[in-house]
């Protein structure tokens, strides 16, 4: 295998982006006029290490940019500069620019050079000493004082030797038996397998090839001389030929051991293995995919087999098509090693892809450095390994029992199965825990956001974060990020008053915005609270009247008024500012949270502040479920939504308008939904006294679901119904039960809505599929 | 689509093979014994046949010989699954024109490498 630099590159990007986050946090901690040695040193180190890393990968403009930032930081460190708000802001911009450039390089996108140039000019302007060039030992780029980067849009990311395995060059003489095809073996496939081991050059000997009239197509007349550069040893090569060893002449000899010189191959983004050295002309690059054409390869041509770059490509999946296409063109175009990638991309029909890539990059959000990989605490991995170890022991134990099984081993078997169950559960828990990330991943972006926003809005705000280590499923975390940003923006824009107003009200000049996360039972609570002006219920009332959401005669509770905040198009802001009051509204925030199975509540006191409380499930993949039976069907209810289950007293059942049934329970009237009727299921239990009522709550409303009986409670792995079938009203998903049958998970909120419609007229049925085949969900 | 016929008298082994090969994206048909395998192989031409060595009714070697006599399988890859490490068996397999063999119990990676080696 050629040395895989993609991984090292990936590591560089991950680390750099992480250290930029640190630099940002440190910058936000800096106070104007004060010089905190530790903070400055830490910031300096980030700039320095990015410069160093970028140097290895020859990202010259990153090196240059980081060098300027480093120079400025050096001046601060040696007290030649004092820290001003201007310096902090410019350095924060520099963080953004570096982040943008690094993300662009990582994803092989282009980026906005103007931003880079502008920020660079700003940095240079701040320098006390005239700016001197970067050591030319590291970079051989000459730039003028204005330091405008002139390199093309994309600098080819390159690999450089860091980890070097000794590469050996093997010469393999392979003269297969004439009848080799008759065993179903094909030399081409063998060479393909060899090419997996490293760089392979094939030379075919056609000396034995008879003239066409004497040629038997089923026979093999060819012999090959192969040169393989690999770190694999002889036995690995022999293994490839294992099945044809006997009948064939095979000679493997070691030519020499070389230290791979990646420097010459390193200048192209198409990994070093794809393009063969230029002196081999004509040359053909064969992919694993289009391998049927051996017959077409004329003798005496040198063929380079290699694994394609798509396999261990450093690129995002989206950009792969561009590259596979590019590789195809490499058969016709002559590509020299030092041709910049931009030019390759611009040649021929690939141009449209570049445009697309460019287009996409323009929209790249700076904060959207969303990682496709997650960093997992080593303890979690160790735990996983531990459990897998136990699982292996259990397996071998069961294996032993199964050999010569007799009835007296039954107890052993039972123990073994119990152990297996425990292992499985632990494994499941551990795997789930790997997906859990501390909420600090989301919270950490807020210091910067609050800093920038408070500058824009002219407000003074202190941000308090707590419970950052609370862990949350990665998907939930990612989906929560936009709603949280929206709520924070709202709090700053509408909640916290300008300093003068606060002082006039007798409050502290600094407004306090706090983000607080904690566990409560099986849920995660995130609170966003401010000590600002609070929500003026009067204003909401007026606005609701104007919008015709409310009649002047209607009596309305506080809760109902707060509810209007989440109404689409509802804003009491006097004018739309560029911070909030447009774009995603609170309705979208709530929809996002609900789509995660969560809920949002608001409480507010005038002039004292507002608190938004978000409740989220720990994970989306598993829920604690209550199995209920209706006729032959089994349904699942989330345990969290169940309040109680009871048998009805006939005397407490009332009929509303002669149709809708309600149950009078402790001063409440609870509508009853007969599931068998809603889903049109045959069941002998039709009398309300014979079955059970499960009272469930969703969005503050309660309904009683009439079921035949309650079955067990168990953890349910949720499978999406939408991706496998289609969305069904009243159903949020499905799962496969222990016996292999499919059970549907009831969606309480949509059931409540359904029941409200159905009370008007019961239709014959809601078409609901019956599932028998679990494979539909896989 | 590459279609593979797998033949083994052990249900567990068949399940394992199915799991490994299907997760690697191959289309599969399975047979419980040599006779069924032969029947399936006559109905459609598979790109690869993997068969167990020891099977009731029709053993792997005989199946292999019958398949090689059929024109559509003359050059097709056929792999034998074998628990025996006896060189004589490998010799017999070679003489019956087996493409190669995979040892049981198999390592999924090795099995896939072998399949890849014969299918390209």
Boltz contact constraints between the chains, C-beta under 6 A:
constraints:
  - contact:
      token1: [A, 181]
      token2: [B, 75]
      max_distance: 6.0
  - contact:
      token1: [A, 182]
      token2: [B, 97]
      max_distance: 6.0
  - contact:
      token1: [A, 183]
      token2: [B, 97]
      max_distance: 6.0
  - contact:
      token1: [A, 183]
      token2: [B, 99]
      max_distance: 6.0
  - contact:
      token1: [A, 184]
      token2: [B, 76]
      max_distance: 6.0
  - contact:
      token1: [A, 184]
      token2: [B, 77]
      max_distance: 6.0
  - contact:
      token1: [A, 184]
      token2: [B, 78]
      max_distance: 6.0
  - contact:
      token1: [A, 184]
      token2: [B, 99]
      max_distance: 6.0
  - contact:
      token1: [A, 185]
      token2: [B, 99]
      max_distance: 6.0
  - contact:
      token1: [A, 189]
      token2: [B, 117]
      max_distance: 6.0
  - contact:
      token1: [A, 189]
      token2: [B, 120]
      max_distance: 6.0
  - contact:
      token1: [A, 192]
      token2: [B, 120]
      max_distance: 6.0
  - contact:
      token1: [A, 193]
      token2: [B, 117]
      max_distance: 6.0
  - contact:
      token1: [A, 243]
      token2: [B, 100]
      max_distance: 6.0
  - contact:
      token1: [A, 246]
      token2: [B, 94]
      max_distance: 6.0
  - contact:
      token1: [A, 291]
      token2: [B, 120]
      max_distance: 6.0
